[in-house]
Amino acid sequence: MTVDDPAEPLRVVIADDHPLFRDGLGRLIADTSGLTLLAEASSGEEAVDVCARLLPDVVVMDLRMPGEVDGVEATRRIVNAATAGAVLVLTMVDDDAAVFAAMRAGARGYALKGSAGADIVESIRVVAAGKAVFGASIAARMNRYFSRPGQGAGKSAAFPQLSARELEVLDLMAAGAGNAVIAANLVLSEKTVRNNVSSILTKLQLTSRAEAIARARDAGLGVNEQEG
């Protein structure tokens, strides 16, 4: 269903560290009736600052950006501060962990950079209208994720003291992933992963990574990834 153009143009911020992509998307927005390009940001930290100053209707957010504030963290800060009407993730990253990290951070939509220009424009309008939107490949991935045994509430129930992010890290640890792989999967810095591992050990009153992995596997974490 097509969302009608608003009476006033939707004010859009693009957050992406690739100049050529920002330029192309910016031209698309500028040439589209009902949309106006408000500003561009080349990092997550800059996106947070721009939104605080300009209060856009929609932020089109990439996930992998330089610095400590990646797209997921920038989304979380923007949503928590209510400095944008909605965040639409537009990225090349389409793995389960990235999709759900963005959703938990408060993104209202998730699309891939290979999407057609008309689909991107429509997604901007949909999230601005307060609805959620996901590209076909992302929707299929979500269906596969929720159809796998052991996903969802069962895992969090096993470790209620852990945050959602810590549970993701522990799940990947149990699957045999090292910090670098976990960082890539969750779109985090390795420093952030190390901090999460330390917090997991503290909260579970464990003294080593090996103990954490054993405890997690006993609770059923890591099984799906191992069987891949």
One Martini backbone bead per residue (centre of mass of N, CA, C, O) as a GRO file, in nm:
protein
  228
    1MET     BB    1   0.097   0.035   0.022
    2THR     BB    2   0.057   0.368  -0.030
    3VAL     BB    3   0.191   0.655   0.097
    4ASP     BB    4   0.099   0.954   0.142
    5ASP     BB    5   0.177   1.260   0.100
    6PRO     BB    6   0.263   1.504   0.277
    7ALA     BB    7   0.207   1.833   0.321
    8GLU     BB    8   0.491   1.810   0.419
    9PRO     BB    9   0.798   1.753   0.385
   10LEU     BB   10   1.017   1.513   0.442
   11ARG     BB   11   1.276   1.504   0.677
   12VAL     BB   12   1.608   1.402   0.579
   13VAL     BB   13   1.864   1.181   0.700
   14ILE     BB   14   2.196   1.084   0.618
   15ALA     BB   15   2.377   0.780   0.731
   16ASP     BB   16   2.702   0.759   0.581
   17ASP     BB   17   3.048   0.672   0.487
   18HIS     BB   18   2.966   0.691   0.175
   19PRO     BB   19   2.976   0.936  -0.053
   20LEU     BB   20   2.843   0.808  -0.306
   21PHE     BB   21   2.588   0.711  -0.165
   22ARG     BB   22   2.494   0.978  -0.048
   23ASP     BB   23   2.469   1.120  -0.320
   24GLY     BB   24   2.259   0.933  -0.451
   25LEU     BB   25   2.043   0.950  -0.227
   26GLY     BB   26   2.019   1.256  -0.223
   27ARG     BB   27   1.910   1.283  -0.512
   28LEU     BB   28   1.661   1.113  -0.475
   29ILE     BB   29   1.531   1.289  -0.256
   30ALA     BB   30   1.541   1.567  -0.405
   31ASP     BB   31   1.360   1.435  -0.659
   32THR     BB   32   1.130   1.387  -0.445
   33SER     BB   33   0.821   1.410  -0.372
   34GLY     BB   34   0.793   1.488  -0.022
   35LEU     BB   35   1.107   1.532  -0.007
   36THR     BB   36   1.391   1.630   0.210
   37LEU     BB   37   1.720   1.725   0.246
   38LEU     BB   38   1.875   1.808   0.545
   39ALA     BB   39   2.120   1.591   0.592
   40GLU     BB   40   2.456   1.471   0.659
   41ALA     BB   41   2.634   1.167   0.769
   42SER     BB   42   2.960   0.986   0.840
   43SER     BB   43   2.854   0.906   1.135
   44GLY     BB   44   2.712   0.820   1.425
   45GLU     BB   45   2.783   1.071   1.590
   46GLU     BB   46   2.685   1.276   1.379
   47ALA     BB   47   2.392   1.179   1.369
   48VAL     BB   48   2.321   1.250   1.658
   49ASP     BB   49   2.383   1.554   1.636
   50VAL     BB   50   2.198   1.628   1.398
   51CYS     BB   51   1.931   1.538   1.532
   52ALA     BB   52   1.947   1.728   1.778
   53ARG     BB   53   1.930   1.990   1.591
   54LEU     BB   54   1.692   1.905   1.352
   55LEU     BB   55   1.465   1.696   1.374
   56PRO     BB   56   1.384   1.463   1.196
   57ASP     BB   57   1.172   1.234   1.047
   58VAL     BB   58   1.420   1.078   0.898
   59VAL     BB   59   1.662   0.812   0.924
   60VAL     BB   60   1.921   0.697   0.715
   61MET     BB   61   2.087   0.395   0.824
   62ASP     BB   62   2.382   0.276   0.874
   63LEU     BB   63   2.586   0.036   1.041
   64ARG     BB   64   2.876   0.066   0.911
   65MET     BB   65   3.083   0.270   1.109
   66PRO     BB   66   3.296   0.473   1.232
   67GLY     BB   67   3.381   0.407   1.540
   68GLU     BB   68   3.201   0.359   1.837
   69VAL     BB   69   2.946   0.471   1.670
   70ASP     BB   70   2.729   0.293   1.535
   71GLY     BB   71   2.427   0.236   1.394
   72VAL     BB   72   2.297   0.106   1.641
   73GLU     BB   73   2.380   0.316   1.855
   74ALA     BB   74   2.263   0.559   1.711
   75THR     BB   75   1.975   0.460   1.712
   76ARG     BB   76   1.942   0.438   2.016
   77ARG     BB   77   1.996   0.739   2.082
   78ILE     BB   78   1.778   0.865   1.903
   79VAL     BB   79   1.534   0.716   2.021
   80ASN     BB   80   1.575   0.790   2.323
   81ALA     BB   81   1.576   1.114   2.245
   82ALA     BB   82   1.370   1.189   2.022
   83THR     BB   83   1.532   1.317   1.734
   84ALA     BB   84   1.336   1.128   1.563
   85GLY     BB   85   1.076   0.980   1.406
   86ALA     BB   86   1.271   0.776   1.234
   87VAL     BB   87   1.438   0.460   1.154
   88LEU     BB   88   1.619   0.362   0.857
   89VAL     BB   89   1.769   0.085   0.753
   90LEU     BB   90   2.060   0.105   0.520
   91THR     BB   91   2.224  -0.192   0.405
   92MET     BB   92   2.449  -0.475   0.361
   93VAL     BB   93   2.345  -0.599   0.623
   94ASP     BB   94   2.178  -0.949   0.663
   95ASP     BB   95   2.200  -1.062   0.937
   96ASP     BB   96   2.046  -1.158   1.216
   97ALA     BB   97   2.193  -0.983   1.426
   98ALA     BB   98   2.156  -0.708   1.284
   99VAL     BB   99   1.852  -0.698   1.263
  100PHE     BB  100   1.790  -0.730   1.577
  101ALA     BB  101   1.961  -0.498   1.677
  102ALA     BB  102   1.805  -0.276   1.528
  103MET     BB  103   1.530  -0.334   1.653
  104ARG     BB  104   1.615  -0.294   1.953
  105ALA     BB  105   1.708   0.008   1.898
  106GLY     BB  106   1.437   0.118   1.705
  107ALA     BB  107   1.395   0.039   1.432
  108ARG     BB  108   1.138   0.055   1.170
  109GLY     BB  109   1.351  -0.030   0.944
  110TYR     BB  110   1.477  -0.275   0.680
  111ALA     BB  111   1.724  -0.235   0.425
  112LEU     BB  112   1.882  -0.276   0.122
  113LYS     BB  113   2.105  -0.132  -0.106
  114GLY     BB  114   1.971  -0.301  -0.356
  115SER     BB  115   1.738  -0.140  -0.365
  116ALA     BB  116   1.509   0.030  -0.503
  117GLY     BB  117   1.436   0.354  -0.511
  118ALA     BB  118   1.126   0.326  -0.470
  119ASP     BB  119   1.152   0.150  -0.213
  120ILE     BB  120   1.299   0.354  -0.038
  121VAL     BB  121   1.090   0.576  -0.047
  122GLU     BB  122   0.860   0.406   0.069
  123SER     BB  123   1.001   0.342   0.338
  124ILE     BB  124   1.016   0.629   0.439
  125ARG     BB  125   0.708   0.677   0.445
  126VAL     BB  126   0.628   0.444   0.631
  127VAL     BB  127   0.794   0.521   0.888
  128ALA     BB  128   0.672   0.810   0.908
  129ALA     BB  129   0.374   0.671   0.962
  130GLY     BB  130   0.445   0.437   1.194
  131LYS     BB  131   0.565   0.199   1.037
  132ALA     BB  132   0.673  -0.111   0.932
  133VAL     BB  133   0.975  -0.219   0.737
  134PHE     BB  134   1.063  -0.496   0.510
  135GLY     BB  135   1.233  -0.664   0.318
  136ALA     BB  136   1.205  -0.963   0.170
  137SER     BB  137   1.475  -1.088   0.275
  138ILE     BB  138   1.429  -1.006   0.571
  139ALA     BB  139   1.161  -1.148   0.619
  140ALA     BB  140   1.270  -1.431   0.561
  141ARG     BB  141   1.482  -1.431   0.786
  142MET     BB  142   1.283  -1.399   1.019
  143ASN     BB  143   1.127  -1.658   0.969
  144ARG     BB  144   1.368  -1.848   1.009
  145TYR     BB  145   1.440  -1.766   1.293
  146PHE     BB  146   1.152  -1.833   1.429
  147SER     BB  147   1.157  -2.146   1.320
  148ARG     BB  148   1.373  -2.206   1.510
  149PRO     BB  149   1.489  -2.380   1.752
  150GLY     BB  150   1.546  -2.190   2.057
  151GLN     BB  151   1.412  -1.930   2.014
  152GLY     BB  152   1.383  -1.661   2.222
  153ALA     BB  153   1.267  -1.694   2.542
  154GLY     BB  154   1.441  -1.937   2.632
  155LYS     BB  155   1.717  -1.794   2.645
  156SER     BB  156   1.650  -1.558   2.840
  157ALA     BB  157   1.548  -1.741   3.076
  158ALA     BB  158   1.834  -1.864   3.145
  159PHE     BB  159   1.943  -1.533   3.152
  160PRO     BB  160   1.801  -1.274   3.316
  161GLN     BB  161   2.069  -1.097   3.390
  162LEU     BB  162   2.088  -1.043   3.091
  163SER     BB  163   2.119  -0.877   2.828
  164ALA     BB  164   2.054  -0.881   2.501
  165ARG     BB  165   2.347  -0.841   2.414
  166GLU     BB  166   2.479  -1.054   2.602
  167LEU     BB  167   2.321  -1.291   2.481
  168GLU     BB  168   2.438  -1.273   2.199
  169VAL     BB  169   2.731  -1.315   2.279
  170LEU     BB  170   2.694  -1.588   2.421
  171ASP     BB  171   2.579  -1.741   2.179
  172LEU     BB  172   2.838  -1.707   2.004
  173MET     BB  173   3.034  -1.834   2.196
  174ALA     BB  174   2.889  -2.115   2.198
  175ALA     BB  175   2.953  -2.138   1.876
  176GLY     BB  176   3.281  -2.044   1.866
  177ALA     BB  177   3.320  -1.744   1.875
  178GLY     BB  178   3.509  -1.483   1.847
  179ASN     BB  179   3.545  -1.151   1.885
  180ALA     BB  180   3.565  -1.078   1.583
  181VAL     BB  181   3.309  -1.229   1.492
  182ILE     BB  182   3.112  -1.095   1.683
  183ALA     BB  183   3.157  -0.808   1.585
  184ALA     BB  184   3.063  -0.859   1.292
  185ASN     BB  185   2.775  -0.971   1.355
  186LEU     BB  186   2.697  -0.709   1.561
  187VAL     BB  187   2.828  -0.444   1.489
  188LEU     BB  188   3.108  -0.418   1.655
  189SER     BB  189   3.346  -0.368   1.864
  190GLU     BB  190   3.588  -0.538   2.030
  191LYS     BB  191   3.568  -0.376   2.290
  192THR     BB  192   3.266  -0.425   2.336
  193VAL     BB  193   3.285  -0.729   2.353
  194ARG     BB  194   3.478  -0.743   2.594
  195ASN     BB  195   3.283  -0.599   2.788
  196ASN     BB  196   3.057  -0.812   2.767
  197VAL     BB  197   3.218  -1.053   2.866
  198SER     BB  198   3.284  -0.938   3.144
  199SER     BB  199   2.986  -0.903   3.231
  200ILE     BB  200   2.906  -1.197   3.211
  201LEU     BB  201   3.101  -1.311   3.421
  202THR     BB  202   2.997  -1.142   3.654
  203LYS     BB  203   2.689  -1.219   3.649
  204LEU     BB  204   2.767  -1.546   3.651
  205GLN     BB  205   3.012  -1.608   3.829
  206LEU     BB  206   3.277  -1.622   3.647
  207THR     BB  207   3.633  -1.689   3.535
  208SER     BB  208   3.566  -1.788   3.230
  209ARG     BB  209   3.497  -1.848   2.906
  210ALA     BB  210   3.465  -2.156   2.926
  211GLU     BB  211   3.243  -2.149   3.141
  212ALA     BB  212   3.039  -1.988   2.974
  213ILE     BB  213   3.011  -2.191   2.742
  214ALA     BB  214   2.916  -2.431   2.908
  215ARG     BB  215   2.664  -2.297   3.026
  216ALA     BB  216   2.531  -2.224   2.755
  217ARG     BB  217   2.514  -2.514   2.634
  218ASP     BB  218   2.337  -2.629   2.862
  219ALA     BB  219   2.102  -2.407   2.771
  220GLY     BB  220   2.119  -2.411   2.429
  221LEU     BB  221   2.338  -2.247   2.323
  222GLY     BB  222   2.476  -2.250   1.989
  223VAL     BB  223   2.339  -2.480   1.824
  224ASN     BB  224   2.245  -2.354   1.554
  225GLU     BB  225   2.524  -2.250   1.463
  226GLN     BB  226   2.669  -2.525   1.463
  227GLU     BB  227   2.468  -2.666   1.255
  228GLY     BB  228   2.412  -2.446   1.014
   0.00000   0.00000   0.00000
